[in-house]
């Protein structure tokens, strides 16, 4: 006879990829990356907005979060 609770993991799931505020990024003031720019243009097209070409990594990250929320992709 086995205990049905014995197989349940009592340890809560831990997020191993903690998010850091883009304002705290050491490279946040560098130009956005190619993947950020590509994804931003996809999201911007869906949201019907324009993306500035001169965004920093941190600004691009914030805009990605905002556009994901607007388009429902971040859910």
Residue pairs with C-beta under 8 A, 6 or more apart in sequence:
22 28
22 57
22 58
22 59
22 61
22 62
23 58
25 57
25 58
27 57
28 56
28 57
28 58
28 61
29 56
29 57
29 58
30 56
30 57
31 54
31 55
31 56
31 57
32 40
32 55
32 56
32 57
32 59
32 60
33 57
33 60
36 55
36 57
36 60
36 61
36 64
37 51
37 55
37 60
39 64
40 51
40 55
40 60
40 63
40 64
40 67
41 51
43 64
43 67
43 68
43 70
43 71
43 73
44 50
44 51
44 67
46 67
46 71
46 73
47 67
47 70
47 71
49 67
51 63
55 63
65 74
67 73
68 74
